[in-house]
Amino acid sequence: MKIDTEELKAAWKVVDQVDQPAGLPSSQFVRLEAKGTALTMSLTGLCVGQATCPVTELTQDWTWHVDRRVLGAFISTAKAKAVQVDVTKDALLWRAGRQKITAAGIDAVAGYAEWDSAKKGHQKLSLTDETKKELALLAKYAPQTAAADHLSAVVLSKGWGALASDSFAIAAVLDKTETRSLKLPALLCQLLAGADASEVLVDAEGAGIKYPCGYLYQPLPSNAISGYPLKKIADVVAAQLPVKALVKVKAKALADALATLKGYVFGSDADAQVAVAPHKSAGFASLTLDVAQGSAQTAVAAESPGDYKLRWQLARLVPWVEHVAALDPEQVVACGEKDGCCSFSARAKTVHRLLVVAETA
């Protein structure tokens, strides 16, 4: 059979967004189903991806499983206008000009899921570029582990805004004009930042993006559907709102200072903490990071009403500050401390962005 290369690449772009959890063959082998006038590609990890492209000259229906890495490399480098695919007794042969690959037959792989994107009852969540970036940022603060799957969602609440939490940190966008109450799967939200999509279809079980040639969908964990602790998280946010600012820094300047210190973190930065205190020069804050043989220090222009000593969790603070700085480099980030938490606040005209991080996280 023959496939137009550009249509094949468009279909692959959809399914290649699916994650690859370790030990899950349905995310590592693409299920290919040739039938009639179409080829359907499927992958299933935490997300479910499926896409279809038209074919010609198909002489028999077949199903094959191909290593995702091999097929992806072939498709991404194919330059011929059309791809020829032939199935023999023992192998599947792909050819694009002088390039070709063969895939031997393997036992059928189980575990592929599907999504009915045409099902009635979906709510449509319109997406702007800013909305996609906002949701992707919030998703970084939602865990994606089985041990904390009750928190694996980004939550929109009518009249309140949006939030996500991993129990040690809460990221929130407070917006009284929010009109929806929805739960969005965390990984899907992360993928939105780079997705070519203008809306998400949401129901009680999950959410998905519908493309002209297919879809990407992620179901919500059952614990997130029934046991998300929205009230407890909202109560923590409410308690942090009146916290007095101890230090104020412009977002771009703070992002640059944190990036400087992050360059001294080798390996995981999960436990790296930055000590923050007034600098010996008035009008500046001193940021210090412990390193193997001593410390690394930088300073940033800051406003403060008095003395303070803070400890910031580098890994949790950096994504939030970078996001705020990208929206408005001159945005003032105010930091205060209460109940063993550092709260970071950035107030814009219509929304209030807040990050609350437990100091012992």
NORBELZI-V171581 format. One record per residue. SS is DSSP state (~ for helix, > for strand, _ for the rest). OMEGA is omega as a letter, one per 40 degrees, with the letter a starting at -180 (none if undefined). Layout:
SS,OMEGA ; SS,OMEGA
This chain:
_,i ; >,i ; >,i ; >,a ; ~,a ; ~,i ; ~,i ; ~,a ; ~,i ; ~,i ; ~,a ; ~,i ; ~,i ; ~,a ; ~,a ; _,i ; _,a ; _,i ; _,a ; _,i ; _,i ; _,i ; _,i ; _,a ; ~,a ; ~,i ; ~,a ; ~,i ; >,i ; >,i ; >,i ; >,i ; >,i ; >,a ; >,i ; _,a ; _,a ; >,i ; >,a ; >,i ; >,a ; >,i ; >,i ; >,i ; _,i ; _,i ; >,i ; >,i ; >,i ; >,i ; >,a ; >,i ; >,a ; >,i ; _,i ; >,i ; _,i ; _,a ; _,i ; _,i ; _,i ; >,i ; >,a ; >,i ; >,a ; >,i ; >,a ; ~,a ; ~,a ; ~,a ; ~,i ; ~,i ; ~,i ; ~,a ; ~,a ; ~,a ; ~,a ; _,a ; _,i ; _,a ; _,a ; >,i ; >,i ; >,i ; >,i ; >,i ; >,i ; _,a ; _,a ; _,a ; >,i ; >,a ; >,i ; >,i ; >,i ; >,a ; _,a ; _,a ; >,i ; >,i ; >,i ; >,i ; >,i ; >,i ; _,i ; _,i ; _,a ; _,i ; _,i ; _,i ; _,i ; _,i ; _,i ; _,i ; _,i ; _,a ; _,a ; _,a ; _,i ; _,i ; _,i ; _,i ; >,a ; >,i ; >,a ; >,a ; _,i ; _,i ; ~,i ; ~,i ; ~,a ; ~,i ; ~,i ; ~,a ; ~,i ; ~,i ; ~,i ; ~,a ; ~,i ; _,a ; _,i ; _,a ; _,i ; _,i ; _,a ; ~,a ; ~,a ; ~,a ; ~,i ; ~,i ; ~,a ; _,i ; >,i ; >,a ; >,i ; >,a ; >,a ; _,i ; _,a ; _,a ; >,a ; >,a ; >,i ; >,a ; >,i ; _,a ; _,i ; _,a ; >,i ; >,i ; >,a ; >,i ; >,a ; >,a ; _,a ; _,a ; _,i ; _,a ; _,a ; _,i ; _,a ; >,i ; >,a ; >,i ; >,a ; ~,a ; ~,i ; ~,i ; ~,i ; ~,a ; ~,a ; ~,a ; _,a ; _,a ; _,i ; _,a ; _,a ; _,i ; >,i ; >,i ; >,a ; >,i ; >,a ; _,a ; _,a ; >,a ; >,a ; >,i ; >,i ; >,i ; >,i ; _,a ; _,a ; >,a ; >,i ; >,a ; >,i ; >,i ; >,i ; _,i ; _,a ; ~,i ; ~,i ; ~,i ; ~,a ; ~,a ; ~,i ; _,a ; _,a ; ~,a ; ~,a ; ~,a ; ~,i ; ~,i ; ~,i ; ~,i ; ~,a ; ~,a ; ~,a ; ~,a ; ~,a ; _,a ; _,a ; _,i ; _,i ; _,i ; >,i ; >,a ; >,i ; >,a ; ~,a ; ~,i ; ~,i ; ~,i ; ~,i ; ~,a ; ~,i ; ~,i ; ~,i ; ~,a ; ~,a ; ~,i ; _,i ; _,i ; _,a ; _,a ; _,a ; _,i ; _,a ; _,a ; _,a ; _,i ; >,i ; >,i ; >,a ; >,a ; >,i ; >,i ; _,i ; _,i ; _,a ; _,i ; _,i ; >,i ; >,i ; >,i ; >,a ; >,i ; >,i ; >,i ; >,a ; _,a ; _,a ; >,a ; >,i ; >,a ; >,i ; >,a ; >,a ; >,i ; >,a ; _,i ; >,i ; _,i ; _,a ; _,a ; _,i ; _,i ; >,a ; >,i ; >,a ; >,i ; >,a ; ~,a ; ~,a ; ~,a ; ~,a ; ~,a ; ~,a ; ~,a ; ~,i ; ~,i ; ~,i ; ~,a ; ~,i ; ~,i ; ~,a ; _,a ; _,a ; _,i ; _,i ; >,i ; >,i ; >,a ; >,i ; >,a ; >,i ; >,i ; _,i ; _,a ; >,i ; >,i ; >,a ; >,a ; >,i ; >,a ; >,i ; _,a ; _,a ; _,a ; _,i ; >,i ; >,a ; >,i ; >,i ; >,a ; >,i ; >,a ; _,a ; _,a ; _,none
